[in-house]
Amino acid sequence: MKPEVLRLAADLSARGEPFVLATVVWRRAPSSGKEGATALITPDRPVRGWLGGACAEPTVVREALKALEEGSPRLLFLGPPEELEGRARDGVVTVPIACQSEGALEVYVEPVLPQPQIVAIGRSPVAGALASLATGLGWRSVLSEDGAGFESAVDERSYVVVATQGHFDEDALEHALATPAAYVGLVASRKRAEAVLGYLRDRGTPEETLARVHAPAGLDLGHVSTDEIAVAILAEIVQLKADGRLGPVTAGEAPTASEPRHEEIDPVCGMTVDVADARYRTVHDGRTYYFCSAGCLDSFESDPARYATVAP
């Protein structure tokens, strides 16, 4: 992997942004891809690194975005249509490429999804233990001892735990509820938790917002130590996450859905072409046709009647 791709992957991971790593694991000449070549692909589609030529790269990008949406890796075989059946096996996605090259590629596509994030608020031992244990799980963690400005670190994958031990529970919880955090917990006794929620209710916080608060935070393990309280909180989060009860909560406007991709079939080679990124296109009899390469476009324009009749 090239150093610049490695640095970008580390930077995106640190910022909690999703991406895909696509690595060539096999090739047959004259494909321009090389074994070990790796590219990084982000949801906005730019490719950093090198995978192959004009036929292979758009196909890999399309499959990479599907892998990102589904959250699962896949092995791609890109080659002539007549070879696809022989290459088909469990876990392999076969994709025809029918450009002039007789080469073929196998590309491993691996989505890298952001890890959950714990945002612990307070300078209590519980807050410190939470941040430390979350890091041990491979999660991202933020420890805000004074509760100042922690909101900027919170997104839909964040789990915010207020553990100030009574110092500024009310303010911290109010700010936490204004974020899109998937989980908001309060470390307090039941009596103390009721008092904090009552204070926010009196300040006009809606009941449906207060209902987001897990208080006391964590599974009830009885009388336990500080570190065990942190374990109980993480255990509750893991349990809720596994049960599918920690979906993202939006603050303010709902997030806009990603725009669906519009795809067309190259009438010459049969490859799928992403219309938004299609460089080669032409209009024939009032219809626009899209092509994976200049060669396919030239073939079409030299005999449009031949290919227009087979276009879907």
C-alpha positions as CSV (number, residue, x, y, z in Angstrom):
1,M,0.0,0.0,0.0
2,K,1.4,3.4,-0.9
3,P,2.3,5.7,2.0
4,E,-0.2,8.3,0.9
5,V,-3.1,5.8,0.9
6,L,-2.0,4.5,4.2
7,R,-1.9,8.0,5.7
8,L,-5.3,8.8,4.3
9,A,-6.8,5.5,5.7
10,A,-5.4,6.4,9.1
11,D,-6.8,9.9,9.0
12,L,-10.2,8.8,7.9
13,S,-10.3,6.1,10.6
14,A,-9.3,8.7,13.3
15,R,-12.1,11.0,12.1
16,G,-14.7,8.2,12.1
17,E,-15.3,8.4,8.3
18,P,-16.2,5.3,6.2
19,F,-14.1,4.1,3.3
20,V,-13.3,1.0,1.3
21,L,-9.9,-0.5,0.6
22,A,-9.7,-2.4,-2.7
23,T,-6.6,-4.6,-3.3
24,V,-5.6,-6.5,-6.5
25,V,-4.9,-10.0,-5.4
26,W,-4.5,-11.6,-8.8
27,R,-4.1,-10.5,-12.4
28,R,-3.7,-11.8,-15.9
29,A,-1.7,-9.8,-18.4
30,P,-2.3,-7.5,-20.2
31,S,-4.3,-6.0,-17.4
32,S,-2.8,-2.8,-16.1
33,G,-3.5,-3.7,-12.5
34,K,-0.7,-5.3,-10.4
35,E,-0.8,-7.7,-7.5
36,G,-0.8,-5.8,-4.3
37,A,-2.0,-2.5,-5.8
38,T,-4.4,-0.9,-3.4
39,A,-6.9,2.0,-3.8
40,L,-9.0,3.8,-1.2
41,I,-12.5,4.7,-2.2
42,T,-14.8,7.1,-0.3
43,P,-18.6,7.5,-0.5
44,D,-18.2,10.5,-2.6
45,R,-16.4,8.2,-5.1
46,P,-12.9,9.6,-5.6
47,V,-10.3,6.9,-5.9
48,R,-6.9,7.4,-4.3
49,G,-4.4,4.8,-5.5
50,W,-4.4,2.6,-8.6
51,L,-6.3,-0.5,-9.5
52,G,-6.5,-0.8,-13.2
53,G,-7.7,0.7,-16.5
54,A,-10.9,2.4,-17.7
55,C,-12.9,-0.8,-17.6
56,A,-11.8,-2.2,-14.2
57,E,-11.8,1.0,-12.1
58,P,-15.5,2.1,-12.5
59,T,-16.6,-1.5,-11.8
60,V,-14.6,-1.8,-8.7
61,V,-15.9,1.6,-7.5
62,R,-19.5,0.5,-8.0
63,E,-18.9,-2.8,-6.1
64,A,-17.0,-0.9,-3.4
65,L,-19.9,1.4,-2.7
66,K,-22.3,-1.6,-2.5
67,A,-19.9,-3.2,0.0
68,L,-19.9,-0.1,2.0
69,E,-23.7,0.1,2.0
70,E,-24.0,-3.6,3.1
71,G,-21.0,-3.5,5.5
72,S,-19.5,-6.7,4.1
73,P,-16.3,-7.5,2.1
74,R,-16.2,-9.3,-1.2
75,L,-13.9,-10.8,-3.8
76,L,-14.4,-9.6,-7.3
77,F,-13.4,-11.4,-10.5
78,L,-13.3,-9.1,-13.5
79,G,-12.8,-10.8,-16.8
80,P,-14.3,-11.8,-20.1
81,P,-18.0,-12.9,-20.0
82,E,-17.1,-16.4,-21.2
83,E,-14.9,-17.0,-18.1
84,L,-17.5,-15.9,-15.5
85,E,-19.1,-19.3,-15.0
86,G,-15.8,-21.0,-14.4
87,R,-14.8,-18.5,-11.9
88,A,-18.0,-18.5,-9.9
89,R,-17.7,-19.8,-6.3
90,D,-19.0,-18.9,-2.9
91,G,-18.0,-15.4,-1.8
92,V,-16.9,-14.3,-5.3
93,V,-18.8,-11.6,-7.3
94,T,-18.1,-12.1,-11.0
95,V,-18.2,-9.0,-13.2
96,P,-17.9,-9.1,-17.0
97,I,-15.4,-6.7,-18.6
98,A,-15.5,-6.9,-22.4
99,C,-13.1,-4.1,-23.4
100,Q,-10.2,-4.6,-25.8
101,S,-7.9,-6.0,-23.2
102,E,-7.9,-9.8,-22.7
103,G,-6.7,-9.3,-19.1
104,A,-8.5,-10.2,-15.9
105,L,-8.3,-9.2,-12.3
106,E,-9.3,-10.4,-8.8
107,V,-9.9,-7.6,-6.4
108,Y,-10.6,-7.9,-2.7
109,V,-13.0,-5.1,-1.6
110,E,-13.0,-4.4,2.2
111,P,-15.3,-1.7,3.7
112,V,-13.8,0.0,6.8
113,L,-16.7,1.3,8.9
114,P,-16.3,3.8,11.7
115,Q,-16.1,2.3,15.2
116,P,-18.5,3.3,17.9
117,Q,-17.4,6.2,20.1
118,I,-17.7,6.7,23.8
119,V,-17.9,10.3,25.0
120,A,-17.4,10.3,28.7
121,I,-18.2,13.6,30.5
122,G,-16.8,14.3,33.9
123,R,-13.5,13.9,35.9
124,S,-14.9,11.1,38.0
125,P,-13.2,7.7,38.1
126,V,-16.1,6.2,36.2
127,A,-15.6,8.6,33.3
128,G,-11.9,7.8,33.1
129,A,-12.5,4.0,33.3
130,L,-15.1,4.3,30.5
131,A,-12.7,6.0,28.2
132,S,-10.0,3.5,28.9
133,L,-12.2,0.4,28.5
134,A,-13.7,1.7,25.3
135,T,-10.2,2.2,23.8
136,G,-9.5,-1.4,24.8
137,L,-12.5,-2.5,22.8
138,G,-11.1,-0.7,19.7
139,W,-13.7,2.0,20.0
140,R,-13.0,5.7,19.7
141,S,-13.2,7.5,23.0
142,V,-13.3,11.1,24.1
143,L,-13.0,12.2,27.7
144,S,-14.3,15.7,28.5
145,E,-13.6,16.4,32.1
146,D,-15.3,19.8,32.2
147,G,-18.0,19.1,29.6
148,A,-16.9,22.1,27.5
149,G,-17.5,21.7,23.7
150,F,-17.9,17.9,23.7
151,E,-20.9,18.2,21.3
152,S,-18.6,18.8,18.4
153,A,-17.2,15.2,18.9
154,V,-20.6,13.6,18.9
155,D,-22.3,11.9,15.9
156,E,-24.9,9.2,15.3
157,R,-22.5,6.5,16.3
158,S,-21.6,8.1,19.6
159,Y,-22.5,6.9,23.1
160,V,-22.5,9.8,25.6
161,V,-22.2,9.0,29.3
162,V,-22.6,11.8,31.8
163,A,-20.5,10.9,34.9
164,T,-19.8,14.1,36.7
165,Q,-21.0,12.6,40.0
166,G,-23.3,15.5,40.7
167,H,-20.9,18.4,39.7
168,F,-22.8,19.5,36.6
169,D,-25.1,16.6,35.6
170,E,-27.9,18.9,34.5
171,D,-26.0,21.1,32.1
172,A,-24.0,18.1,30.7
173,L,-27.2,16.1,30.2
174,E,-29.0,18.9,28.5
175,H,-26.2,19.4,26.1
176,A,-25.9,15.7,25.4
177,L,-29.6,15.5,24.5
178,A,-29.1,18.2,21.9
179,T,-26.8,15.9,20.0
180,P,-27.6,13.0,17.6
181,A,-26.0,10.5,20.0
182,A,-27.3,7.0,19.7
183,Y,-27.1,6.6,23.5
184,V,-27.2,9.0,26.4
185,G,-26.6,7.7,29.9
186,L,-26.4,9.3,33.3
187,V,-24.3,7.8,36.1
188,A,-26.4,8.5,39.2
189,S,-28.6,6.8,41.8
190,R,-32.3,6.5,40.9
191,K,-33.2,9.3,43.3
192,R,-30.5,11.6,41.9
193,A,-31.5,10.7,38.3
194,E,-35.1,11.5,39.0
195,A,-34.0,14.9,40.4
196,V,-31.9,15.7,37.3
197,L,-34.6,14.7,34.9
198,G,-37.1,16.7,36.9
199,Y,-34.9,19.8,36.6
200,L,-34.7,19.4,32.8
201,R,-38.4,18.8,32.6
202,D,-39.0,22.1,34.5
203,R,-36.8,23.8,32.0
204,G,-39.0,22.7,29.2
205,T,-37.3,19.6,27.9
206,P,-39.9,17.5,26.2
207,E,-40.8,14.1,27.6
208,E,-39.8,12.3,24.4
209,T,-36.4,13.8,24.7
210,L,-36.0,12.8,28.3
211,A,-37.0,9.3,27.4
212,R,-33.7,8.9,25.6
213,V,-31.8,9.0,28.9
214,H,-30.6,5.7,30.3
215,A,-30.6,6.4,34.0
216,P,-29.0,4.9,36.0
217,A,-26.7,4.0,33.1
218,G,-25.6,0.4,32.8
219,L,-26.9,-3.0,33.6
220,D,-27.8,-3.5,37.2
221,L,-24.9,-5.6,38.7
222,G,-25.6,-4.7,42.3
223,H,-22.9,-3.1,44.5
224,V,-19.9,-2.9,42.3
225,S,-16.6,-1.1,42.0
226,T,-15.9,2.0,39.8
227,D,-14.3,-0.1,37.0
228,E,-17.2,-2.5,37.2
229,I,-19.7,0.3,36.8
230,A,-17.9,1.2,33.6
231,V,-18.1,-2.4,32.5
232,A,-21.9,-2.5,33.3
233,I,-22.4,0.6,31.1
234,L,-20.5,-0.8,28.2
235,A,-22.3,-4.1,28.6
236,E,-25.7,-2.2,28.4
237,I,-24.5,-0.4,25.2
238,V,-23.3,-3.7,23.6
239,Q,-26.6,-5.4,24.5
240,L,-28.7,-2.6,23.1
241,K,-26.5,-2.4,20.0
242,A,-26.8,-6.1,19.4
243,D,-30.6,-6.0,19.8
244,G,-30.8,-3.2,17.2
245,R,-32.1,-0.7,19.7
246,L,-29.4,1.9,19.2
247,G,-30.4,3.4,15.9
248,P,-29.2,7.0,15.2
249,V,-31.2,9.8,16.7
250,T,-31.2,13.1,14.8
251,A,-31.2,16.5,16.4
252,G,-33.0,19.1,14.3
253,E,-33.4,18.1,10.6
254,A,-33.4,14.5,9.6
255,P,-30.3,13.5,7.6
256,T,-30.8,13.5,3.8
257,A,-30.6,10.1,2.2
258,S,-27.8,9.5,-0.2
259,E,-28.8,10.1,-3.8
260,P,-29.4,6.8,-5.6
261,R,-27.1,5.8,-8.4
262,H,-28.4,5.8,-11.9
263,E,-26.8,3.1,-14.0
264,E,-27.0,2.1,-17.6
265,I,-25.7,-0.8,-19.6
266,D,-22.9,-0.2,-22.2
267,P,-24.6,-1.5,-25.4
268,V,-21.3,-2.7,-26.8
269,C,-19.7,-4.6,-24.0
270,G,-22.5,-5.1,-21.6
271,M,-20.8,-3.5,-18.6
272,T,-22.7,-1.4,-16.1
273,V,-21.9,2.3,-16.4
274,D,-22.6,4.9,-13.6
275,V,-24.3,7.7,-15.4
276,A,-23.1,10.4,-13.0
277,D,-19.5,9.5,-13.8
278,A,-19.8,8.5,-17.4
279,R,-17.2,10.2,-19.6
280,Y,-18.3,8.6,-22.8
281,R,-21.8,9.1,-24.1
282,T,-23.7,9.8,-27.3
283,V,-27.3,10.4,-28.5
284,H,-28.9,8.2,-31.1
285,D,-32.5,8.5,-32.2
286,G,-33.3,10.7,-29.2
287,R,-31.8,8.3,-26.6
288,T,-28.6,8.8,-24.7
289,Y,-26.2,5.8,-24.6
290,Y,-23.4,5.5,-22.1
291,F,-20.1,3.7,-22.5
292,C,-17.3,2.4,-20.3
293,S,-14.5,3.5,-22.7
294,A,-13.7,5.4,-25.8
295,G,-13.3,2.1,-27.7
296,C,-16.9,1.1,-27.0
297,L,-18.1,4.6,-28.0
298,D,-16.2,4.3,-31.3
299,S,-17.7,0.9,-32.0
300,F,-21.2,2.2,-31.4
301,E,-20.8,5.3,-33.5
302,S,-19.4,3.2,-36.4
303,D,-22.5,1.0,-36.5
304,P,-25.2,2.4,-34.2
305,A,-27.9,0.3,-35.7
306,R,-26.1,-2.9,-34.6
307,Y,-25.9,-2.0,-31.0
308,A,-29.0,0.2,-30.5
309,T,-31.2,-2.8,-31.3
310,V,-29.7,-4.9,-28.4
311,A,-29.6,-2.1,-25.9
312,P,-32.1,-2.6,-23.0
